[in-house]
Amino acid sequence: MTDTIDLTVPQTGSSNGANFDPNHPYFLHSSDAPGMSLVNAAFDGRGFQGWRRSVLIALSTKNKLGFIDGTRAPPVITSKDYQPWTRCNDMVTSWLLNSLSKDIGDSVIYSRSTRELWISLEHRFGKSNEAKLYHLRKELSSLVQGTNDIASYFTKLKRLWDELDSLICDVKCVCTCVCSGKQKLEKSLEDERLIQFLMGLNDVYGQARGNILMLNPLPSIDHAYSLVLQDESRREVYMNPLISSDSSSFMVGSQGSYALRKNKKMQKNTRHTQ
């Protein structure tokens, strides 16, 4: 009786491609290490929304958002995916712990999964804070250009607007009407912020401000910012020739005074020799 050789190719599990496919959710690059931090500054209890945004961006680039938003749930322990999932879950947990201050990290270090750790942080720090909203709106209402240039002033405004948006829950329209209500609300908010930007400008930009307000419809904030920035650049160009002209006048005047003094000295020496 002749022995037969089994040439059947074994079926590969869904996790086998994780070691080679960068698009696989269980893929870990050779540079990924447990000691990595997802952000530059560890979260210490302040500025959660900005820290949260940075973490989400970092995890998105690594295709690991599923471990914190619940879409990459743990497989059953008998699954071939269980071990790769555990390895990735522990890696993401390490990244998050390294992105927290020691006190906050110690309070969530025993979380059973990355998802559980993330939910704990969301519940403790991610709720809309009415006091924070108050302080943001108060800071926005008093913010003016002052001694800042246009770029610095606008950057401060934009940061406060973005932080305010992160604290306000979005109202999503689910109706099937075609009234363009959402677009009108967004345009109304943008116009309000445009006016706030223009109100805070120094008086020297009064003409540029008036020209923008005369446009119908009002331009976008970015377009208005570009127009004011051009006005600022023109002012700098106009100021430079004045400085050069004053410097030249000073030099000409100095040279003239020197020539006059030299001429008088020569005349005096001539009288002495006579």
HUURCOR-V56320 format. One record per helix or strand. SS is the DSSP state (helix for helix, strand for strand). FROM is the first residue (numbers start at 1). TO is the last residue. If there is no record, write none. Layout:
BEGIN
ss: [SS & SS]
from: [FROM & FROM]
to: [TO & TO]
END
This chain:
BEGIN
ss: [helix & strand & helix & helix & helix & strand & helix & helix & helix & helix & helix & helix & helix]
from: [16 & 43 & 48 & 66 & 81 & 100 & 102 & 114 & 130 & 150 & 181 & 203 & 221]
to: [19 & 43 & 61 & 69 & 98 & 100 & 108 & 125 & 142 & 167 & 199 & 213 & 273]
END
